[in-house]
Amino acid sequence: MKIKSEQELFSQSQSHLTWPSREVSLQKFQDFNPSRYAKTRNFLNGHISQMSPQIKHGVIQNRELLSIIRDKFNFVESEKFIQELAWRDFWRSYAYNHPDQLWTDVEEYKTGFRPNDYLDNLPDDISKGETPTQLINYFIQELIQTGYLHNHARMYLASYVVHFRRVKWQEGAKFFLTHLLDGDIASNNFSWQWIASTFAGKPYIFNLENAYKYCHQTLSIDPQQNVEIDGSYEEISARLFPNL
Ligand SMILES: Cc1cc2nc3c(=O)[nH]c(=O)nc-3n(C[C@H](O)[C@H](O)[C@H](O)COP(=O)(O)OP(=O)(O)OC[C@H]3O[C@@H](n4cnc5c(N)ncnc54)[C@H](O)[C@@H]3O)c2cc1C
């Protein structure tokens, strides 16, 4: 596999997209409430910081955000947000110590499949946002048009690519790095490996019921157009991982 850098991948698409200035972002962050974040962050319309492009490109440092938060809130109120900030540092430090694992499986898949069972290329309907699943198409279009996706949407989309369509996680990771304004090879690729189960004890899967709970206030979801992801967790696991 030819490995490309973040910059090479990103320059293939969204370099025309921009993000608010440092001043605008810091001003907006004054209204950020970590307690609300902890309660609502998994909902598509939840209270999140949207600071990732600024952090990624060094425009704003984690420690600046920490200092703003610590001045206004106690540890219990801010704990969840601090943990999430720390994930980024964890992935970066893991990548620094294991650069060889950025594009190779850290462990075997825990799906009953071997790496060769996964597709080598991202199917066209995924790269164009024309899959049989309406919800997934929303996310792909949003990613392509805005260069940003909510964390939960990233998880659903990555799970769809690797488990529902059985595509190698590396292909999905490249697709994200091509479009994300916050594209970061460490956070991105190890998150993909976590979803895939090559850096986790089990694969991350979801179903329509779960997606409906977190997305229906923002998106109109028609069950008839989301048949592929409909079913109980037991049914979906049996369908996706018949060898287990
Ligand atoms: C498949 C997949 C790919 C991802 N790719 C990237 C990527 O390329 N670049 C990137 O910065 N994040 C990535 N993430 C992590 C996370 O989705 C984004 O950091 C987050 O959605 C950015 O939105 P926010 O700034 O509102 O985050 P908030 O929830 O407000 O969090 C604040 C900051 O903490 C950090 N952070 C939060 N959650 C995570 C996390 N799970 N892992 C690492 N850092 C986190 C980010 O720097 C973020 O800006 C990925 C997650 C998944 C599941």
The ligand as an SDF file (V2000), in Angstrom:
LIG
                    3D

 53 58  0  0  0  0  0  0  0  0999 V2000
  -13.2650    7.3640   12.9670 C   0  0  0  0  0  0  0  0  0  0  0  0
  -12.8430    8.6060   13.6980 C   0  0  0  0  0  0  0  0  0  0  0  0
  -11.9310    9.4700   13.1020 C   0  0  0  0  0  0  0  0  0  0  0  0
  -11.5090   10.6230   13.7810 C   0  0  0  0  0  0  0  0  0  0  0  0
  -10.6040   11.4580   13.1590 N   0  0  0  0  0  0  0  0  0  0  0  0
  -10.1440   12.5520   13.8200 C   0  0  0  0  0  0  0  0  0  0  0  0
   -9.1840   13.4270   13.2180 C   0  0  0  0  0  0  0  0  0  0  0  0
   -8.7170   13.1940   12.0960 O   0  0  0  0  0  0  0  0  0  0  0  0
   -8.7960   14.5240   13.9170 N   0  0  0  0  0  0  0  0  0  0  0  0
   -9.2710   14.7990   15.1650 C   0  0  0  0  0  0  0  0  0  0  0  0
   -8.8750   15.8260   15.7460 O   0  0  0  0  0  0  0  0  0  0  0  0
  -10.1590   13.9730   15.7630 N   0  0  0  0  0  0  0  0  0  0  0  0
  -10.6110   12.8740   15.1360 C   0  0  0  0  0  0  0  0  0  0  0  0
  -11.5280   12.0660   15.7410 N   0  0  0  0  0  0  0  0  0  0  0  0
  -11.9330   12.3420   17.1370 C   0  0  0  0  0  0  0  0  0  0  0  0
  -13.1840   13.2180   17.2890 C   0  0  0  0  0  0  0  0  0  0  0  0
  -14.2280   12.7340   16.4750 O   0  0  0  0  0  0  0  0  0  0  0  0
  -12.9410   14.6950   16.9480 C   0  0  0  0  0  0  0  0  0  0  0  0
  -11.7900   15.1620   17.6270 O   0  0  0  0  0  0  0  0  0  0  0  0
  -14.1160   15.5480   17.3860 C   0  0  0  0  0  0  0  0  0  0  0  0
  -15.3030   15.0930   16.7730 O   0  0  0  0  0  0  0  0  0  0  0  0
  -13.8760   16.9880   17.0070 C   0  0  0  0  0  0  0  0  0  0  0  0
  -14.9880   17.7880   17.3290 O   0  0  0  0  0  0  0  0  0  0  0  0
  -14.9270   18.8070   18.5600 P   0  0  0  0  0  0  0  0  0  0  0  0
  -13.7480   19.6950   18.4300 O   0  0  0  0  0  0  0  0  0  0  0  0
  -16.2760   19.4440   18.6800 O   0  0  0  0  0  0  0  0  0  0  0  0
  -14.7010   17.8250   19.7700 O   0  0  0  0  0  0  0  0  0  0  0  0
  -15.0200   17.9560   21.3130 P   0  0  0  0  0  0  0  0  0  0  0  0
  -15.8570   16.7890   21.6910 O   0  0  0  0  0  0  0  0  0  0  0  0
  -15.5240   19.2930   21.6700 O   0  0  0  0  0  0  0  0  0  0  0  0
  -13.5930   17.7090   21.9920 O   0  0  0  0  0  0  0  0  0  0  0  0
  -12.6230   18.7460   22.1650 C   0  0  0  0  0  0  0  0  0  0  0  0
  -11.3050   18.3240   21.5710 C   0  0  0  0  0  0  0  0  0  0  0  0
  -10.8260   17.1250   22.1800 O   0  0  0  0  0  0  0  0  0  0  0  0
  -10.2040   16.2720   21.2040 C   0  0  0  0  0  0  0  0  0  0  0  0
  -11.0060   15.0390   21.0820 N   0  0  0  0  0  0  0  0  0  0  0  0
  -12.3050   14.8540   21.4070 C   0  0  0  0  0  0  0  0  0  0  0  0
  -12.6860   13.5700   21.2170 N   0  0  0  0  0  0  0  0  0  0  0  0
  -11.5830   12.9390   20.7330 C   0  0  0  0  0  0  0  0  0  0  0  0
  -11.3150   11.5960   20.3470 C   0  0  0  0  0  0  0  0  0  0  0  0
  -12.2530   10.6240   20.4280 N   0  0  0  0  0  0  0  0  0  0  0  0
  -10.0680   11.2860   19.8950 N   0  0  0  0  0  0  0  0  0  0  0  0
   -9.1130   12.2380   19.8340 C   0  0  0  0  0  0  0  0  0  0  0  0
   -9.2980   13.5360   20.2050 N   0  0  0  0  0  0  0  0  0  0  0  0
  -10.5240   13.8690   20.6440 C   0  0  0  0  0  0  0  0  0  0  0  0
  -10.2020   17.0380   19.8940 C   0  0  0  0  0  0  0  0  0  0  0  0
   -8.9820   17.7360   19.7670 O   0  0  0  0  0  0  0  0  0  0  0  0
  -11.3810   17.9820   20.0760 C   0  0  0  0  0  0  0  0  0  0  0  0
  -11.3020   19.1440   19.3120 O   0  0  0  0  0  0  0  0  0  0  0  0
  -11.9870   10.9090   15.0780 C   0  0  0  0  0  0  0  0  0  0  0  0
  -12.9240   10.0350   15.6690 C   0  0  0  0  0  0  0  0  0  0  0  0
  -13.3460    8.9080   14.9710 C   0  0  0  0  0  0  0  0  0  0  0  0
  -14.3520    7.9910   15.6230 C   0  0  0  0  0  0  0  0  0  0  0  0
  1  2  1  0
  2  3  1  0
  2 52  2  0
  3  4  2  0
  4  5  1  0
  4 50  1  0
  5  6  2  0
  6  7  1  0
  6 13  1  0
  7  8  2  0
  7  9  1  0
  9 10  1  0
 10 11  2  0
 10 12  1  0
 12 13  2  0
 13 14  1  0
 14 15  1  0
 14 50  1  0
 15 16  1  0
 16 17  1  0
 16 18  1  0
 18 19  1  0
 18 20  1  0
 20 21  1  0
 20 22  1  0
 22 23  1  0
 23 24  1  0
 24 25  2  0
 24 26  1  0
 24 27  1  0
 27 28  1  0
 28 29  2  0
 28 30  1  0
 28 31  1  0
 31 32  1  0
 32 33  1  0
 33 34  1  0
 33 48  1  0
 34 35  1  0
 35 36  1  0
 35 46  1  0
 36 37  1  0
 36 45  1  0
 37 38  2  0
 38 39  1  0
 39 40  1  0
 39 45  2  0
 40 41  1  0
 40 42  2  0
 42 43  1  0
 43 44  2  0
 44 45  1  0
 46 47  1  0
 46 48  1  0
 48 49  1  0
 50 51  2  0
 51 52  1  0
 52 53  1  0
M  END
$$$$
